[in-house]
Amino acid sequence: MSNSTNKRPIITHQNPKSPISEAYRALRTNIQFSSIDEELRVIMVTSAGPGEGKSTTLINLAVAYAQTDKKVLIIDGDLRKPTMHHTLRVSNRWGLTNLLTNQLTIQEVLQDTFIPNLQIITSGPIPPNPSEILASKKMISTIEELKQRFDVILIDAPPAIAVTDSQIIASRTDGVILVVNSDRTKREAVLKAKQNLDNVRARILGVVLNNVDRKNKDAYYYYYYGESQ
């Protein structure tokens, strides 16, 4: 159990009737309706750079899905700077890296959380070769097996312009959400992140714009835009 004092808010759990929680539910709904002919079940969340709110977006979106009685799984795919175990107050002594290197089984790395209907596979020990592990055939087969167990799988990935990990993960998912901090992210960085994802033919479902100044000191707003063309 982590002793971290991580302050990442899970507003959808703490205050589900708040306007911010409603914004996350709107994001969930927009994702569900962004594809008519197929169900989007494996979704990666990333950002252009660090500190833009991608992990906060992911955890609150996961809770919004779980509140509809869907079986939801979070995978911490950030094998370089993992944080999800802090937020959900679970151990990170084992996780995805143990699974992908055939040390443990899916059942052994799955962990329950304090959120009903929500489980997590943490990153596990930080490996020396994250990109190679994520690019393995084991990653593909693992996601396919997890799809038999869960309705929705959300993968937290590293920033898209820092390393190739996000591109690798994106190629194994049904869609990608790109989180942009309106205060600090430069247009060039967003375009570079999009280009990196386009290079692997990732399906960018839309952009979540956060930290929009709405003259409210408590505001932490998120907006969802339609699928990029």
N, C-alpha and C positions, 0 to 999 in steps of 0.2 A: 504494500500500500504506500503510495507516495505521500510524502509530507510537504509537498509543494504548496505554496500559497498562491497558486495560479488564480488570476482574477477574471479569467474569460467568462463572460456572462452567458448563462443558458436561459435567456429571458423567456423563451417559449415554455420552459418548464416552471420557472419561478413566478411568472406573471402571464399566463396564457391568454388573458383578456386584454392585454395592453395593445396599443396601436402597432407597436413594433412586432409583437407576436403575430398580429394580423398580416403584417407585411411579409413575414416568413411563410404564412399559410398561402398568401397570394403567389409567392414564388413557387411553392410546391404545386399549386394548381396550374400555373403557367407552364411548368415543366411537364406536367401530366398531359396538357393539351397541346404541347408543341409538336407532338407526333400522333397523327390520327391512325396510321396503319400499323404501328408497332409500339409496344410498351417499352418505355425507357426504364431499365431496372438497374443498370450499373452506371453510375455517374461520378465523374472525377471533378473535384473542386481545386482550382489553382489560382494563382495571381501572377502578375508580372514580376514583382519583387517581394521581399519580406515585409512583414508588418502591415499588410493591407486588409487583414480581416478574413482571410480565406477559411481559417480553422473555426473562427467564430461563426461564420456563415454556415459551414458544414454541420457543426453540432446542432445549431438551432434548426436547420432544415431537417436534419435527422429526427429530431424530436417532433417536428411538425408532421412528418410521415408516421412516426410511431403513434401519435395521438389519433390516427385514423385506423388503429388496430392492425396495421401492417407489421410484418416481421422485418425489422430493419437492422442492417449490419453496417458499422463503421469500420473501415480498414485504414489504419495509419500507414500510408504509403510513403511518408517522409522518413526515409531511412537515414537521413543525415541530421536532422534536428527535430525529432518527434516531440509532440506536445499533448496528444490526445489523452494519454494515460493520466496526465496531471488533471486535465479538465474533468474527466470521468472518474477520477480517484480509484484507479486500478493499478495493478502491478505491471511493470514492463520488463520483468525478468525473462519473459519468453514472449514470442509473438510471430510476426510475419516472417522474419528472417529464419527462425527455427523451422517454420513450416516449409519455406521454399528450399531449404537445404536438407529436407527430409529427416530432420532430427525429431520433429513432433508431428502429430496429426492435427487435422482441423479441430476435432473435438477437444484436443488438449490445449489448443491456443485460444479457443473461444472463451470470452469472459462476459458474464452478465454485468449490467450496470444498474444504477439506482433509478433509471428511466424505464418504465414498463415497455415491453416490446422492443427494446434496444440492446443489442450486444455489440461487442467490439473485439477486433483482432488488433492488438497494439503492434508497434513496429518490431519489438524485440531488440536484442543486442545490435548496436550499430556495426555494420559490416565494413570491411575495407573496400568492397566492390559493389556498391548499391545498384548501379546501372546494370551490371551483368546479372545480378540476382533478379531484378525486376524484368529483364528481357528473357528470362528462362522459359522453357516450355512448361515448367512446373507452375509458373504464374498463370498461364492460360488455363491449364487444367484445374487449378485451384478455384479460379473465378467461375468456371463452368459448374464445378461441384457446389460452390456456395450458392449459385443461382437456384439450385434444387432445394435449398434450405430457407432462403430469404426472399421476400418480395422486393426489397429495395436494398442496394449496396452502394454506399457512398465512400469514395476513396479520397483521403486527404493527401495531396501531392505537393512536392516542393514547388517554389516559384518557377515559372515557365522559362525565364531567360537566364536563370542561374546555372542549371545543370540539365542534362538530357533526360533525367528521370521522368519528368512530367510528360514528355513526348512519348516515351515508352509506355507509360501507364495509359495515356490517352488512347493509344492504338488498340487497347484491350477493353475499352468501355463503349457504352452506347451513346455517351455524350459528355460534354465538358461545360462547366460553369466557370467563367473567368471573373474574379473579384478585383475591383478597381477602387482604390482609395481616392476620393475626389479631391482631397486636400494635398496629396503628395505625389501621386503617380503622374509622370509625364506622358504626354501623348506618344512620344517615340518609344517608350518602354512598353506601352500597351500594344502598339503596332508590331513591335518585335515579338512579344509574347504570342500574338495572334499568328504571325508568320511562322513561328516555330511549331505551333499546333497545326497550322495548315499544311506544313511540310510532311506531316505523317497522316494527313487526311483525317484529322480529328474532327468530330462533329461538334462545333461550338454552338451550344444551345442558346447562349446569351451572356450578357454581362450584368453583374450585380455591382451597382455603384453605391458605396457606403460613405459614411461621414459627411453626408450632404448637410450644409448649414441651412437649417430651417428655423433659425432664430429661437431654438430651443436647446438649452444646455444639456438636456438629457437625451436628446435625439440621437439615434444611431440607425439611420434609415437605409433601407435597401430597395433598389428598384431593379426590375427584371425587364430586359429588352428581348425582343423576338430573335429568332435564329439568324445568325449572321449569314450573309450571302457572299 
